[in-house]
């Protein structure tokens, strides 16, 4: 059997995950399924002062499209609680059967990967580019193709590319915008690169390049530390990637109740971890 055949079979392997939300959206879910780009998103407008949250600033970064799923029920109920706090209603969790081929990259993981390159002094153990931050920015600003090639190689080594697609262009755009903003005298610090870009005129170009990169990137959701991932396409009630159960938890309930479908027989890592 060819290696490609084995790879394709692995992509069609099914597993289970969960999406926490509010029953305010239950009617819409029952009619249309889960929408990867709904009019209202739980994370739009959320403010964080935690410096570890490189994906948000005081104005809140726009959420990228995608249905965010967790492999664990407890984390999904936590997400449902956040949605309930914002929109009201009761907590519900939508159980999903999905195939590996439907999983896309999470922008926060790509941000973290970028961050590990532009903060080499703080990532000595993991960085593969033997180059200082200032030199990296200088070379990127000049459009050094060899350095971009090395960054692309590291990206391919870090993530799984879903197809033979041109990733040089979005990666080069992303790093050139970062370089230009970091080298701007008005920039407070290279440590705030994402916040500064979000405030700049380059934000839309940066966001477009990120979308291109995310469209051709898939992540391994089965890694032990991979608790949350995203699917960037509608999830309905048919097909290999589909809704299989909906659970609701009210203030009067001590345990969630199945309000649609049937709870699948889950392996322990999915149920408890």
Secondary structure, DSSP 4 states (H G I P E B T S, - for coil): --HHHHHHHHHT-EEEEEEEEEGGGHHHHHHH-B-TT-SS-TTTT-----TT-TT--TT-PPPPSSEEEESSHHHHHHHHHHHHHHH-S-EEEEEEEEEGGG-B--HHHHHHHHHHHHTGGG-TTT------HHHHHHHHHTT-HHHHHHHHHHHHHHSEESSS---HHHHHHHHHHHHHHHTSTT---GGGHHHHHHHSTTHHHHHHHHHHHHHTEE--TTSTT--EEEE-S-BBSSSSSEEEEEEEE-TT-SS-EEEEE------HHHHH-
